[in-house]
């Protein structure tokens, strides 16, 4: 398949691996920002095939995983109310709140519906004018433009029974927070290509210069990721710290001007709490004053909710790159995709889910020469 098969070519992958091995002379720690990149890395065994000097640290780039517990509990409260149709993408339904999830609320009689687009939720509002329809708008810069467009359309069409529960986050402030965190070991970043497709690369040069870290915009196929690693290692070995675009087939420096204009109109930058990390200044969006009437948090007055995280779950440390998923005592035992303790085990982009799916159930030392490690699919 075009743009997929050629980016999984084993011969080209071998050449990139060889280039990385020839280049690296000392230990380096790189963080891939996006959960989609994490899954590709684990699925293809890229981290296991790299020279031991190159360590990949899994970043917080899973939008489901970083949605704060308070926002999950707000969603549960709104969905439980009479007369509400609560619409969401499917991967949010099993994310645990303080005591239950949206599946549980649905089983108790709430009208919770899985949709594939925010416009599906807007259509539902048109078809049910006597009910309040709420769409759960989460995600990074990639999902924010369609959500912004949907609210824009709701206002334009005068659909007053539609609202958006917003939990959008921005990547550059998160990179800044990671680099400022005590004990940070990250020396280079593989930036999320789809985020830069929307926003461009304009916010990254200042971060790279101030923190003296290479930032390489990277795609999601095996060769994309290996090329990003190769460029990052070359910069690190040369003592450089610039922004490179290794995903030019999708990313332009200016991003998508139309999408950015829509975001500027509908949203306003705000401080945002990240689950497992905490409050990061200017790291999120909320609806601007012109669209406040469509803000579900304001419409349903769901503020001041007290939350309670599982004491057994270490997903916060996973999200910060402090531990690998299989280093959590609950991983694969009391915490599984069917019975998750944290969001990182639920989401299709969560690091814990990737480790579970591709059988990374133990550290290499504990696994020995046989067992789960052998089941990982290698590149090609």
Secondary structure, DSSP 8 states (H G I E B T S, - for coil): -TTTGGGG-HHHHHHHHHHHHHH--S-EEEEEEEHHHHHHHHHHTHHHHS-TTEEEEEEEE-HHHHB-HHHHHHHHHHHTSTTEEEEE-GGGTT---SS--HHHHHHTT-EEEE-SSHHHHHHHHHH-TTSEEEEEEEESHHHHHHHHHHHHHHHHHT-TTEEEEEEEE-HHHHHHHHHHSTT----EEEEEHHHHHHH-STTHHHHHHHHT-EEEEE-SSHHHHHHHHHHHHHHHHHT---EEES-TTT--TT--HHHHHHHHHHEEEEEEEETTTEEEEEEEEEE-GGGGGGBHHHHTT--S------SS--HHHHHTTSS-GGGSTTBTTTB-SSS-SSGGGTSTT-HHHHHHHTT--S-HHHHTTSSGGGGS----
